[in-house]
Amino acid sequence: MERTKLFDLMGELKLFGMRNAYDEVMSSGIKRQHEPPRIVGDLLEAEIAEKHARSIKYQMTIAKLPLAKDFDGFQFNGYADQ
């Protein structure tokens, strides 16, 4: 199957992590003469990692945490020197 067709199918199935890692996983798998199940496993692991990263990003977005402050921008008013 052609690479473009594979990418279209991965996009249709929303396998974005697998699609992003495809070239790297395939080239290293062929170079190291990995068996097909190992290459598929590596692609699946890349997909799981991508989904996990997207989940964390989404959770951080909906958490609406306040912006991080540094010492230069922090207001120390009301605190006595000790």
mmCIF file of the N, C-alpha and C atoms, coordinates in Angstrom:
data_MODEL
# 
_entry.id   MODEL 
# 
loop_
_atom_site.group_PDB 
_atom_site.id 
_atom_site.type_symbol 
_atom_site.label_atom_id 
_atom_site.label_alt_id 
_atom_site.label_comp_id 
_atom_site.label_asym_id 
_atom_site.label_entity_id 
_atom_site.label_seq_id 
_atom_site.pdbx_PDB_ins_code 
_atom_site.Cartn_x 
_atom_site.Cartn_y 
_atom_site.Cartn_z 
_atom_site.occupancy 
_atom_site.B_iso_or_equiv 
_atom_site.pdbx_formal_charge 
_atom_site.auth_seq_id 
_atom_site.auth_comp_id 
_atom_site.auth_asym_id 
_atom_site.auth_atom_id 
_atom_site.pdbx_PDB_model_num 
ATOM 1   N N  . MET A 1 1  ? 0.849  -1.174 0.000  1.00 0.00 ? 1  MET A N  1 
ATOM 2   C CA . MET A 1 1  ? 0.000  0.000  0.000  1.00 0.00 ? 1  MET A CA 1 
ATOM 3   C C  . MET A 1 1  ? 0.894  1.237  0.000  1.00 0.00 ? 1  MET A C  1 
ATOM 4   N N  . GLU A 1 2  ? 0.478  2.238  -0.737 1.00 0.00 ? 2  GLU A N  1 
ATOM 5   C CA . GLU A 1 2  ? 1.261  3.466  -0.834 1.00 0.00 ? 2  GLU A CA 1 
ATOM 6   C C  . GLU A 1 2  ? 1.244  4.250  0.480  1.00 0.00 ? 2  GLU A C  1 
ATOM 7   N N  . ARG A 1 3  ? 2.329  4.977  0.691  1.00 0.00 ? 3  ARG A N  1 
ATOM 8   C CA . ARG A 1 3  ? 2.488  5.778  1.912  1.00 0.00 ? 3  ARG A CA 1 
ATOM 9   C C  . ARG A 1 3  ? 1.359  6.804  2.051  1.00 0.00 ? 3  ARG A C  1 
ATOM 10  N N  . THR A 1 4  ? 0.999  7.468  0.958  1.00 0.00 ? 4  THR A N  1 
ATOM 11  C CA . THR A 1 4  ? -0.058 8.483  1.030  1.00 0.00 ? 4  THR A CA 1 
ATOM 12  C C  . THR A 1 4  ? -1.392 7.866  1.420  1.00 0.00 ? 4  THR A C  1 
ATOM 13  N N  . LYS A 1 5  ? -1.669 6.674  0.905  1.00 0.00 ? 5  LYS A N  1 
ATOM 14  C CA . LYS A 1 5  ? -2.912 5.979  1.255  1.00 0.00 ? 5  LYS A CA 1 
ATOM 15  C C  . LYS A 1 5  ? -2.906 5.600  2.739  1.00 0.00 ? 5  LYS A C  1 
ATOM 16  N N  . LEU A 1 6  ? -1.746 5.134  3.227  1.00 0.00 ? 6  LEU A N  1 
ATOM 17  C CA . LEU A 1 6  ? -1.615 4.811  4.652  1.00 0.00 ? 6  LEU A CA 1 
ATOM 18  C C  . LEU A 1 6  ? -1.870 6.043  5.513  1.00 0.00 ? 6  LEU A C  1 
ATOM 19  N N  . PHE A 1 7  ? -1.289 7.175  5.100  1.00 0.00 ? 7  PHE A N  1 
ATOM 20  C CA . PHE A 1 7  ? -1.475 8.408  5.860  1.00 0.00 ? 7  PHE A CA 1 
ATOM 21  C C  . PHE A 1 7  ? -2.931 8.855  5.830  1.00 0.00 ? 7  PHE A C  1 
ATOM 22  N N  . ASP A 1 8  ? -3.598 8.691  4.694  1.00 0.00 ? 8  ASP A N  1 
ATOM 23  C CA . ASP A 1 8  ? -5.021 9.034  4.613  1.00 0.00 ? 8  ASP A CA 1 
ATOM 24  C C  . ASP A 1 8  ? -5.844 8.166  5.558  1.00 0.00 ? 8  ASP A C  1 
ATOM 25  N N  . LEU A 1 9  ? -5.537 6.879  5.601  1.00 0.00 ? 9  LEU A N  1 
ATOM 26  C CA . LEU A 1 9  ? -6.267 5.967  6.487  1.00 0.00 ? 9  LEU A CA 1 
ATOM 27  C C  . LEU A 1 9  ? -5.992 6.282  7.959  1.00 0.00 ? 9  LEU A C  1 
ATOM 28  N N  . MET A 1 10 ? -4.744 6.587  8.275  1.00 0.00 ? 10 MET A N  1 
ATOM 29  C CA . MET A 1 10 ? -4.411 6.953  9.660  1.00 0.00 ? 10 MET A CA 1 
ATOM 30  C C  . MET A 1 10 ? -5.129 8.232  10.060 1.00 0.00 ? 10 MET A C  1 
ATOM 31  N N  . GLY A 1 11 ? -5.226 9.190  9.150  1.00 0.00 ? 11 GLY A N  1 
ATOM 32  C CA . GLY A 1 11 ? -5.949 10.423 9.434  1.00 0.00 ? 11 GLY A CA 1 
ATOM 33  C C  . GLY A 1 11 ? -7.434 10.169 9.625  1.00 0.00 ? 11 GLY A C  1 
ATOM 34  N N  . GLU A 1 12 ? -8.004 9.296  8.792  1.00 0.00 ? 12 GLU A N  1 
ATOM 35  C CA . GLU A 1 12 ? -9.420 8.965  8.913  1.00 0.00 ? 12 GLU A CA 1 
ATOM 36  C C  . GLU A 1 12 ? -9.726 8.280  10.236 1.00 0.00 ? 12 GLU A C  1 
ATOM 37  N N  . LEU A 1 13 ? -8.787 7.466  10.697 1.00 0.00 ? 13 LEU A N  1 
ATOM 38  C CA . LEU A 1 13 ? -8.949 6.783  11.988 1.00 0.00 ? 13 LEU A CA 1 
ATOM 39  C C  . LEU A 1 13 ? -8.476 7.627  13.168 1.00 0.00 ? 13 LEU A C  1 
ATOM 40  N N  . LYS A 1 14 ? -7.996 8.834  12.882 1.00 0.00 ? 14 LYS A N  1 
ATOM 41  C CA . LYS A 1 14 ? -7.499 9.755  13.903 1.00 0.00 ? 14 LYS A CA 1 
ATOM 42  C C  . LYS A 1 14 ? -6.307 9.174  14.673 1.00 0.00 ? 14 LYS A C  1 
ATOM 43  N N  . LEU A 1 15 ? -5.419 8.544  13.937 1.00 0.00 ? 15 LEU A N  1 
ATOM 44  C CA . LEU A 1 15 ? -4.191 7.992  14.509 1.00 0.00 ? 15 LEU A CA 1 
ATOM 45  C C  . LEU A 1 15 ? -3.039 8.950  14.226 1.00 0.00 ? 15 LEU A C  1 
ATOM 46  N N  . PHE A 1 16 ? -3.130 10.139 14.818 1.00 0.00 ? 16 PHE A N  1 
ATOM 47  C CA . PHE A 1 16 ? -2.178 11.203 14.526 1.00 0.00 ? 16 PHE A CA 1 
ATOM 48  C C  . PHE A 1 16 ? -0.782 10.900 15.062 1.00 0.00 ? 16 PHE A C  1 
ATOM 49  N N  . GLY A 1 17 ? -0.692 10.265 16.205 1.00 0.00 ? 17 GLY A N  1 
ATOM 50  C CA . GLY A 1 17 ? 0.617  9.907  16.757 1.00 0.00 ? 17 GLY A CA 1 
ATOM 51  C C  . GLY A 1 17 ? 1.322  8.891  15.894 1.00 0.00 ? 17 GLY A C  1 
ATOM 52  N N  . MET A 1 18 ? 0.561  7.933  15.403 1.00 0.00 ? 18 MET A N  1 
ATOM 53  C CA . MET A 1 18 ? 1.123  6.918  14.524 1.00 0.00 ? 18 MET A CA 1 
ATOM 54  C C  . MET A 1 18 ? 1.578  7.547  13.206 1.00 0.00 ? 18 MET A C  1 
ATOM 55  N N  . ARG A 1 19 ? 0.781  8.464  12.698 1.00 0.00 ? 19 ARG A N  1 
ATOM 56  C CA . ARG A 1 19 ? 1.123  9.123  11.441 1.00 0.00 ? 19 ARG A CA 1 
ATOM 57  C C  . ARG A 1 19 ? 2.383  9.972  11.605 1.00 0.00 ? 19 ARG A C  1 
ATOM 58  N N  . ASN A 1 20 ? 2.513  10.663 12.735 1.00 0.00 ? 20 ASN A N  1 
ATOM 59  C CA . ASN A 1 20 ? 3.703  11.498 12.969 1.00 0.00 ? 20 ASN A CA 1 
ATOM 60  C C  . ASN A 1 20 ? 4.972  10.669 13.134 1.00 0.00 ? 20 ASN A C  1 
ATOM 61  N N  . ALA A 1 21 ? 4.849  9.481  13.722 1.00 0.00 ? 21 ALA A N  1 
ATOM 62  C CA . ALA A 1 21 ? 6.023  8.649  14.000 1.00 0.00 ? 21 ALA A CA 1 
ATOM 63  C C  . ALA A 1 21 ? 6.336  7.660  12.881 1.00 0.00 ? 21 ALA A C  1 
ATOM 64  N N  . TYR A 1 22 ? 5.483  7.583  11.884 1.00 0.00 ? 22 TYR A N  1 
ATOM 65  C CA . TYR A 1 22 ? 5.592  6.539  10.860 1.00 0.00 ? 22 TYR A CA 1 
ATOM 66  C C  . TYR A 1 22 ? 6.968  6.489  10.197 1.00 0.00 ? 22 TYR A C  1 
ATOM 67  N N  . ASP A 1 23 ? 7.427  7.590  9.660  1.00 0.00 ? 23 ASP A N  1 
ATOM 68  C CA . ASP A 1 23 ? 8.697  7.588  8.915  1.00 0.00 ? 23 ASP A CA 1 
ATOM 69  C C  . ASP A 1 23 ? 9.866  7.157  9.787  1.00 0.00 ? 23 ASP A C  1 
ATOM 70  N N  . GLU A 1 24 ? 9.924  7.686  10.991 1.00 0.00 ? 24 GLU A N  1 
ATOM 71  C CA . GLU A 1 24 ? 11.034 7.342  11.891 1.00 0.00 ? 24 GLU A CA 1 
ATOM 72  C C  . GLU A 1 24 ? 10.985 5.870  12.295 1.00 0.00 ? 24 GLU A C  1 
ATOM 73  N N  . VAL A 1 25 ? 9.806  5.391  12.658 1.00 0.00 ? 25 VAL A N  1 
ATOM 74  C CA . VAL A 1 25 ? 9.666  4.001  13.095 1.00 0.00 ? 25 VAL A CA 1 
ATOM 75  C C  . VAL A 1 25 ? 9.966  3.046  11.946 1.00 0.00 ? 25 VAL A C  1 
ATOM 76  N N  . MET A 1 26 ? 9.456  3.348  10.771 1.00 0.00 ? 26 MET A N  1 
ATOM 77  C CA . MET A 1 26 ? 9.692  2.473  9.626  1.00 0.00 ? 26 MET A CA 1 
ATOM 78  C C  . MET A 1 26 ? 11.168 2.448  9.231  1.00 0.00 ? 26 MET A C  1 
ATOM 79  N N  . SER A 1 27 ? 11.805 3.610  9.198  1.00 0.00 ? 27 SER A N  1 
ATOM 80  C CA . SER A 1 27 ? 13.218 3.627  8.789  1.00 0.00 ? 27 SER A CA 1 
ATOM 81  C C  . SER A 1 27 ? 14.095 2.902  9.801  1.00 0.00 ? 27 SER A C  1 
ATOM 82  N N  . SER A 1 28 ? 13.847 3.105  11.093 1.00 0.00 ? 28 SER A N  1 
ATOM 83  C CA . SER A 1 28 ? 14.669 2.409  12.091 1.00 0.00 ? 28 SER A CA 1 
ATOM 84  C C  . SER A 1 28 ? 14.339 0.921  12.121 1.00 0.00 ? 28 SER A C  1 
ATOM 85  N N  . GLY A 1 29 ? 13.082 0.561  11.893 1.00 0.00 ? 29 GLY A N  1 
ATOM 86  C CA . GLY A 1 29 ? 12.701 -0.849 11.861 1.00 0.00 ? 29 GLY A CA 1 
ATOM 87  C C  . GLY A 1 29 ? 13.326 -1.583 10.699 1.00 0.00 ? 29 GLY A C  1 
ATOM 88  N N  . ILE A 1 30 ? 13.352 -0.951 9.548  1.00 0.00 ? 30 ILE A N  1 
ATOM 89  C CA . ILE A 1 30 ? 13.970 -1.573 8.372  1.00 0.00 ? 30 ILE A CA 1 
ATOM 90  C C  . ILE A 1 30 ? 15.482 -1.645 8.547  1.00 0.00 ? 30 ILE A C  1 
ATOM 91  N N  . LYS A 1 31 ? 16.062 -0.567 9.063  1.00 0.00 ? 31 LYS A N  1 
ATOM 92  C CA . LYS A 1 31 ? 17.513 -0.518 9.263  1.00 0.00 ? 31 LYS A CA 1 
ATOM 93  C C  . LYS A 1 31 ? 17.969 -1.603 10.232 1.00 0.00 ? 31 LYS A C  1 
ATOM 94  N N  . ARG A 1 32 ? 17.201 -1.818 11.273 1.00 0.00 ? 32 ARG A N  1 
ATOM 95  C CA . ARG A 1 32 ? 17.573 -2.810 12.296 1.00 0.00 ? 32 ARG A CA 1 
ATOM 96  C C  . ARG A 1 32 ? 16.967 -4.185 12.034 1.00 0.00 ? 32 ARG A C  1 
ATOM 97  N N  . GLN A 1 33 ? 16.281 -4.321 10.915 1.00 0.00 ? 33 GLN A N  1 
ATOM 98  C CA . GLN A 1 33 ? 15.665 -5.578 10.493 1.00 0.00 ? 33 GLN A CA 1 
ATOM 99  C C  . GLN A 1 33 ? 14.692 -6.127 11.540 1.00 0.00 ? 33 GLN A C  1 
ATOM 100 N N  . HIS A 1 34 ? 13.861 -5.243 12.071 1.00 0.00 ? 34 HIS A N  1 
ATOM 101 C CA . HIS A 1 34 ? 12.835 -5.674 13.023 1.00 0.00 ? 34 HIS A CA 1 
ATOM 102 C C  . HIS A 1 34 ? 11.732 -6.426 12.291 1.00 0.00 ? 34 HIS A C  1 
ATOM 103 N N  . GLU A 1 35 ? 11.114 -7.322 12.997 1.00 0.00 ? 35 GLU A N  1 
ATOM 104 C CA . GLU A 1 35 ? 9.978  -8.068 12.465 1.00 0.00 ? 35 GLU A CA 1 
ATOM 105 C C  . GLU A 1 35 ? 8.761  -7.143 12.384 1.00 0.00 ? 35 GLU A C  1 
ATOM 106 N N  . PRO A 1 36 ? 7.834  -7.396 11.474 1.00 0.00 ? 36 PRO A N  1 
ATOM 107 C CA . PRO A 1 36 ? 6.631  -6.552 11.354 1.00 0.00 ? 36 PRO A CA 1 
ATOM 108 C C  . PRO A 1 36 ? 5.859  -6.343 12.660 1.00 0.00 ? 36 PRO A C  1 
ATOM 109 N N  . PRO A 1 37 ? 5.680  -7.382 13.500 1.00 0.00 ? 37 PRO A N  1 
ATOM 110 C CA . PRO A 1 37 ? 4.960  -7.114 14.759 1.00 0.00 ? 37 PRO A CA 1 
ATOM 111 C C  . PRO A 1 37 ? 5.660  -6.087 15.646 1.00 0.00 ? 37 PRO A C  1 
ATOM 112 N N  . ARG A 1 38 ? 6.971  -6.066 15.621 1.00 0.00 ? 38 ARG A N  1 
ATOM 113 C CA . ARG A 1 38 ? 7.717  -5.092 16.418 1.00 0.00 ? 38 ARG A CA 1 
ATOM 114 C C  . ARG A 1 38 ? 7.492  -3.682 15.873 1.00 0.00 ? 38 ARG A C  1 
ATOM 115 N N  . ILE A 1 39 ? 7.487  -3.539 14.554 1.00 0.00 ? 39 ILE A N  1 
ATOM 116 C CA . ILE A 1 39 ? 7.267  -2.229 13.938 1.00 0.00 ? 39 ILE A CA 1 
ATOM 117 C C  . ILE A 1 39 ? 5.853  -1.747 14.248 1.00 0.00 ? 39 ILE A C  1 
ATOM 118 N N  . VAL A 1 40 ? 4.876  -2.628 14.126 1.00 0.00 ? 40 VAL A N  1 
ATOM 119 C CA . VAL A 1 40 ? 3.489  -2.257 14.445 1.00 0.00 ? 40 VAL A CA 1 
ATOM 120 C C  . VAL A 1 40 ? 3.387  -1.883 15.920 1.00 0.00 ? 40 VAL A C  1 
ATOM 121 N N  . GLY A 1 41 ? 4.063  -2.627 16.772 1.00 0.00 ? 41 GLY A N  1 
ATOM 122 C CA . GLY A 1 41 ? 4.065  -2.319 18.200 1.00 0.00 ? 41 GLY A CA 1 
ATOM 123 C C  . GLY A 1 41 ? 4.651  -0.946 18.487 1.00 0.00 ? 41 GLY A C  1 
ATOM 124 N N  . ASP A 1 42 ? 5.731  -0.615 17.798 1.00 0.00 ? 42 ASP A N  1 
ATOM 125 C CA . ASP A 1 42 ? 6.341  0.712  17.973 1.00 0.00 ? 42 ASP A CA 1 
ATOM 126 C C  . ASP A 1 42 ? 5.395  1.821  17.519 1.00 0.00 ? 42 ASP A C  1 
ATOM 127 N N  . LEU A 1 43 ? 4.694  1.570  16.418 1.00 0.00 ? 43 LEU A N  1 
ATOM 128 C CA . LEU A 1 43 ? 3.718  2.559  15.943 1.00 0.00 ? 43 LEU A CA 1 
ATOM 129 C C  . LEU A 1 43 ? 2.571  2.719  16.945 1.00 0.00 ? 43 LEU A C  1 
ATOM 130 N N  . LEU A 1 44 ? 2.123  1.626  17.515 1.00 0.00 ? 44 LEU A N  1 
ATOM 131 C CA . LEU A 1 44 ? 1.043  1.696  18.507 1.00 0.00 ? 44 LEU A CA 1 
ATOM 132 C C  . LEU A 1 44 ? 1.496  2.412  19.774 1.00 0.00 ? 44 LEU A C  1 
ATOM 133 N N  . GLU A 1 45 ? 2.736  2.178  20.184 1.00 0.00 ? 45 GLU A N  1 
ATOM 134 C CA . GLU A 1 45 ? 3.264  2.884  21.348 1.00 0.00 ? 45 GLU A CA 1 
ATOM 135 C C  . GLU A 1 45 ? 3.356  4.385  21.087 1.00 0.00 ? 45 GLU A C  1 
ATOM 136 N N  . ALA A 1 46 ? 3.715  4.759  19.866 1.00 0.00 ? 46 ALA A N  1 
ATOM 137 C CA . ALA A 1 46 ? 3.764  6.178  19.513 1.00 0.00 ? 46 ALA A CA 1 
ATOM 138 C C  . ALA A 1 46 ? 2.362  6.782  19.570 1.00 0.00 ? 46 ALA A C  1 
ATOM 139 N N  . GLU A 1 47 ? 1.371  6.039  19.130 1.00 0.00 ? 47 GLU A N  1 
ATOM 140 C CA . GLU A 1 47 ? -0.010 6.526  19.174 1.00 0.00 ? 47 GLU A CA 1 
ATOM 141 C C  . GLU A 1 47 ? -0.480 6.710  20.613 1.00 0.00 ? 47 GLU A C  1 
ATOM 142 N N  . ILE A 1 48 ? -0.168 5.756  21.462 1.00 0.00 ? 48 ILE A N  1 
ATOM 143 C CA . ILE A 1 48 ? -0.555 5.851  22.877 1.00 0.00 ? 48 ILE A CA 1 
ATOM 144 C C  . ILE A 1 48 ? 0.108  7.058  23.528 1.00 0.00 ? 48 ILE A C  1 
ATOM 145 N N  . ALA A 1 49 ? 1.387  7.273  23.245 1.00 0.00 ? 49 ALA A N  1 
ATOM 146 C CA . ALA A 1 49 ? 2.100  8.422  23.813 1.00 0.00 ? 49 ALA A CA 1 
ATOM 147 C C  . ALA A 1 49 ? 1.476  9.732  23.342 1.00 0.00 ? 49 ALA A C  1 
ATOM 148 N N  . GLU A 1 50 ? 1.101  9.810  22.070 1.00 0.00 ? 50 GLU A N  1 
ATOM 149 C CA . GLU A 1 50 ? 0.475  11.023 21.529 1.00 0.00 ? 50 GLU A CA 1 
ATOM 150 C C  . GLU A 1 50 ? -0.880 11.287 22.190 1.00 0.00 ? 50 GLU A C  1 
ATOM 151 N N  . LYS A 1 51 ? -1.678 10.243 22.347 1.00 0.00 ? 51 LYS A N  1 
ATOM 152 C CA . LYS A 1 51 ? -2.991 10.403 22.983 1.00 0.00 ? 51 LYS A CA 1 
ATOM 153 C C  . LYS A 1 51 ? -2.841 10.834 24.444 1.00 0.00 ? 51 LYS A C  1 
ATOM 154 N N  . HIS A 1 52 ? -1.846 10.288 25.115 1.00 0.00 ? 52 HIS A N  1 
ATOM 155 C CA . HIS A 1 52 ? -1.604 10.662 26.511 1.00 0.00 ? 52 HIS A CA 1 
ATOM 156 C C  . HIS A 1 52 ? -1.182 12.134 26.601 1.00 0.00 ? 52 HIS A C  1 
ATOM 157 N N  . ALA A 1 53 ? -0.305 12.560 25.715 1.00 0.00 ? 53 ALA A N  1 
ATOM 158 C CA . ALA A 1 53 ? 0.140  13.958 25.712 1.00 0.00 ? 53 ALA A CA 1 
ATOM 159 C C  . ALA A 1 53 ? -1.022 14.900 25.398 1.00 0.00 ? 53 ALA A C  1 
ATOM 160 N N  . ARG A 1 54 ? -1.870 14.518 24.441 1.00 0.00 ? 54 ARG A N  1 
ATOM 161 C CA . ARG A 1 54 ? -3.031 15.361 24.118 1.00 0.00 ? 54 ARG A CA 1 
ATOM 162 C C  . ARG A 1 54 ? -4.003 15.419 25.285 1.00 0.00 ? 54 ARG A C  1 
ATOM 163 N N  . SER A 1 55 ? -4.156 14.311 26.001 1.00 0.00 ? 55 SER A N  1 
ATOM 164 C CA . SER A 1 55 ? -5.043 14.283 27.151 1.00 0.00 ? 55 SER A CA 1 
ATOM 165 C C  . SER A 1 55 ? -4.553 15.229 28.243 1.00 0.00 ? 55 SER A C  1 
ATOM 166 N N  . ILE A 1 56 ? -3.263 15.199 28.520 1.00 0.00 ? 56 ILE A N  1 
ATOM 167 C CA . ILE A 1 56 ? -2.688 16.093 29.530 1.00 0.00 ? 56 ILE A CA 1 
ATOM 168 C C  . ILE A 1 56 ? -2.848 17.544 29.103 1.00 0.00 ? 56 ILE A C  1 
ATOM 169 N N  . LYS A 1 57 ? -2.594 17.835 27.835 1.00 0.00 ? 57 LYS A N  1 
ATOM 170 C CA . LYS A 1 57 ? -2.737 19.203 27.333 1.00 0.00 ? 57 LYS A CA 1 
ATOM 171 C C  . LYS A 1 57 ? -4.180 19.674 27.487 1.00 0.00 ? 57 LYS A C  1 
ATOM 172 N N  . TYR A 1 58 ? -5.131 18.818 27.167 1.00 0.00 ? 58 TYR A N  1 
ATOM 173 C CA . TYR A 1 58 ? -6.544 19.169 27.294 1.00 0.00 ? 58 TYR A CA 1 
ATOM 174 C C  . TYR A 1 58 ? -6.907 19.415 28.761 1.00 0.00 ? 58 TYR A C  1 
ATOM 175 N N  . GLN A 1 59 ? -6.454 18.544 29.641 1.00 0.00 ? 59 GLN A N  1 
ATOM 176 C CA . GLN A 1 59 ? -6.761 18.692 31.062 1.00 0.00 ? 59 GLN A CA 1 
ATOM 177 C C  . GLN A 1 59 ? -6.170 19.976 31.627 1.00 0.00 ? 59 GLN A C  1 
ATOM 178 N N  . MET A 1 60 ? -4.972 20.330 31.191 1.00 0.00 ? 60 MET A N  1 
ATOM 179 C CA . MET A 1 60 ? -4.356 21.578 31.646 1.00 0.00 ? 60 MET A CA 1 
ATOM 180 C C  . MET A 1 60 ? -5.138 22.782 31.131 1.00 0.00 ? 60 MET A C  1 
ATOM 181 N N  . THR A 1 61 ? -5.674 22.667 29.926 1.00 0.00 ? 61 THR A N  1 
ATOM 182 C CA . THR A 1 61 ? -6.455 23.761 29.356 1.00 0.00 ? 61 THR A CA 1 
ATOM 183 C C  . THR A 1 61 ? -7.751 23.973 30.122 1.00 0.00 ? 61 THR A C  1 
ATOM 184 N N  . ILE A 1 62 ? -8.466 22.888 30.419 1.00 0.00 ? 62 ILE A N  1 
ATOM 185 C CA . ILE A 1 62 ? -9.751 23.043 31.110 1.00 0.00 ? 62 ILE A CA 1 
ATOM 186 C C  . ILE A 1 62 ? -9.583 23.342 32.592 1.00 0.00 ? 62 ILE A C  1 
ATOM 187 N N  . ALA A 1 63 ? -8.385 23.080 33.142 1.00 0.00 ? 63 ALA A N  1 
ATOM 188 C CA . ALA A 1 63 ? -8.150 23.378 34.551 1.00 0.00 ? 63 ALA A CA 1 
ATOM 189 C C  . ALA A 1 63 ? -8.110 24.879 34.799 1.00 0.00 ? 63 ALA A C  1 
ATOM 190 N N  . LYS A 1 64 ? -7.786 25.660 33.784 1.00 0.00 ? 64 LYS A N  1 
ATOM 191 C CA . LYS A 1 64 ? -7.719 27.114 33.872 1.00 0.00 ? 64 LYS A CA 1 
ATOM 192 C C  . LYS A 1 64 ? -6.868 27.575 35.053 1.00 0.00 ? 64 LYS A C  1 
ATOM 193 N N  . LEU A 1 65 ? -5.684 27.009 35.130 1.00 0.00 ? 65 LEU A N  1 
ATOM 194 C CA . LEU A 1 65 ? -4.761 27.384 36.190 1.00 0.00 ? 65 LEU A CA 1 
ATOM 195 C C  . LEU A 1 65 ? -4.289 28.821 35.973 1.00 0.00 ? 65 LEU A C  1 
ATOM 196 N N  . PRO A 1 66 ? -3.999 29.531 37.051 1.00 0.00 ? 66 PRO A N  1 
ATOM 197 C CA . PRO A 1 66 ? -3.505 30.907 36.881 1.00 0.00 ? 66 PRO A CA 1 
ATOM 198 C C  . PRO A 1 66 ? -2.130 30.900 36.218 1.00 0.00 ? 66 PRO A C  1 
ATOM 199 N N  . LEU A 1 67 ? -1.804 32.006 35.609 1.00 0.00 ? 67 LEU A N  1 
ATOM 200 C CA . LEU A 1 67 ? -0.506 32.120 34.957 1.00 0.00 ? 67 LEU A CA 1 
ATOM 201 C C  . LEU A 1 67 ? 0.609  32.038 35.986 1.00 0.00 ? 67 LEU A C  1 
ATOM 202 N N  . ALA A 1 68 ? 1.695  31.429 35.592 1.00 0.00 ? 68 ALA A N  1 
ATOM 203 C CA . ALA A 1 68 ? 2.854  31.325 36.477 1.00 0.00 ? 68 ALA A CA 1 
ATOM 204 C C  . ALA A 1 68 ? 3.465  32.710 36.676 1.00 0.00 ? 68 ALA A C  1 
ATOM 205 N N  . LYS A 1 69 ? 3.927  32.973 37.875 1.00 0.00 ? 69 LYS A N  1 
ATOM 206 C CA . LYS A 1 69 ? 4.552  34.260 38.180 1.00 0.00 ? 69 LYS A CA 1 
ATOM 207 C C  . LYS A 1 69 ? 6.006  34.034 38.551 1.00 0.00 ? 69 LYS A C  1 
ATOM 208 N N  . ASP A 1 70 ? 6.832  35.005 38.245 1.00 0.00 ? 70 ASP A N  1 
ATOM 209 C CA . ASP A 1 70 ? 8.220  34.945 38.666 1.00 0.00 ? 70 ASP A CA 1 
ATOM 210 C C  . ASP A 1 70 ? 8.439  35.998 39.755 1.00 0.00 ? 70 ASP A C  1 
ATOM 211 N N  . PHE A 1 71 ? 9.598  36.021 40.341 1.00 0.00 ? 71 PHE A N  1 
ATOM 212 C CA . PHE A 1 71 ? 9.868  36.952 41.422 1.00 0.00 ? 71 PHE A CA 1 
ATOM 213 C C  . PHE A 1 71 ? 9.829  38.401 40.965 1.00 0.00 ? 71 PHE A C  1 
ATOM 214 N N  . ASP A 1 72 ? 10.191 38.673 39.733 1.00 0.00 ? 72 ASP A N  1 
ATOM 215 C CA . ASP A 1 72 ? 10.204 40.047 39.235 1.00 0.00 ? 72 ASP A CA 1 
ATOM 216 C C  . ASP A 1 72 ? 8.797  40.643 39.186 1.00 0.00 ? 72 ASP A C  1 
ATOM 217 N N  . GLY A 1 73 ? 7.792  39.838 38.894 1.00 0.00 ? 73 GLY A N  1 
ATOM 218 C CA . GLY A 1 73 ? 6.435  40.351 38.756 1.00 0.00 ? 73 GLY A CA 1 
ATOM 219 C C  . GLY A 1 73 ? 5.561  40.141 39.976 1.00 0.00 ? 73 GLY A C  1 
ATOM 220 N N  . PHE A 1 74 ? 6.074  39.492 41.021 1.00 0.00 ? 74 PHE A N  1 
ATOM 221 C CA . PHE A 1 74 ? 5.273  39.192 42.200 1.00 0.00 ? 74 PHE A CA 1 
ATOM 222 C C  . PHE A 1 74 ? 5.176  40.413 43.105 1.00 0.00 ? 74 PHE A C  1 
ATOM 223 N N  . GLN A 1 75 ? 3.970  40.713 43.577 1.00 0.00 ? 75 GLN A N  1 
ATOM 224 C CA . GLN A 1 75 ? 3.743  41.847 44.473 1.00 0.00 ? 75 GLN A CA 1 
ATOM 225 C C  . GLN A 1 75 ? 3.918  41.388 45.916 1.00 0.00 ? 75 GLN A C  1 
ATOM 226 N N  . PHE A 1 76 ? 4.859  42.000 46.629 1.00 0.00 ? 76 PHE A N  1 
ATOM 227 C CA . PHE A 1 76 ? 5.144  41.643 48.011 1.00 0.00 ? 76 PHE A CA 1 
ATOM 228 C C  . PHE A 1 76 ? 4.475  42.601 49.003 1.00 0.00 ? 76 PHE A C  1 
ATOM 229 N N  . ASN A 1 77 ? 3.543  43.409 48.560 1.00 0.00 ? 77 ASN A N  1 
ATOM 230 C CA . ASN A 1 77 ? 2.878  44.369 49.433 1.00 0.00 ? 77 ASN A CA 1 
ATOM 231 C C  . ASN A 1 77 ? 2.182  43.646 50.583 1.00 0.00 ? 77 ASN A C  1 
ATOM 232 N N  . GLY A 1 78 ? 2.296  44.216 51.759 1.00 0.00 ? 78 GLY A N  1 
ATOM 233 C CA . GLY A 1 78 ? 1.634  43.644 52.931 1.00 0.00 ? 78 GLY A CA 1 
ATOM 234 C C  . GLY A 1 78 ? 2.472  42.656 53.704 1.00 0.00 ? 78 GLY A C  1 
ATOM 235 N N  . TYR A 1 79 ? 3.642  42.345 53.223 1.00 0.00 ? 79 TYR A N  1 
ATOM 236 C CA . TYR A 1 79 ? 4.498  41.416 53.946 1.00 0.00 ? 79 TYR A CA 1 
ATOM 237 C C  . TYR A 1 79 ? 5.583  42.192 54.667 1.00 0.00 ? 79 TYR A C  1 
ATOM 238 N N  . ALA A 1 80 ? 5.750  41.908 55.965 1.00 0.00 ? 80 ALA A N  1 
ATOM 239 C CA . ALA A 1 80 ? 6.774  42.586 56.751 1.00 0.00 ? 80 ALA A CA 1 
ATOM 240 C C  . ALA A 1 80 ? 8.107  41.886 56.552 1.00 0.00 ? 80 ALA A C  1 
ATOM 241 N N  . ASP A 1 81 ? 9.170  42.657 56.575 1.00 0.00 ? 81 ASP A N  1 
ATOM 242 C CA . ASP A 1 81 ? 10.509 42.062 56.496 1.00 0.00 ? 81 ASP A CA 1 
ATOM 243 C C  . ASP A 1 81 ? 10.791 41.321 57.781 1.00 0.00 ? 81 ASP A C  1 
ATOM 244 N N  . GLN A 1 82 ? 11.342 40.155 57.644 1.00 0.00 ? 82 GLN A N  1 
ATOM 245 C CA . GLN A 1 82 ? 11.652 39.346 58.833 1.00 0.00 ? 82 GLN A CA 1 
ATOM 246 C C  . GLN A 1 82 ? 13.111 39.093 58.959 1.00 0.00 ? 82 GLN A C  1 
# 
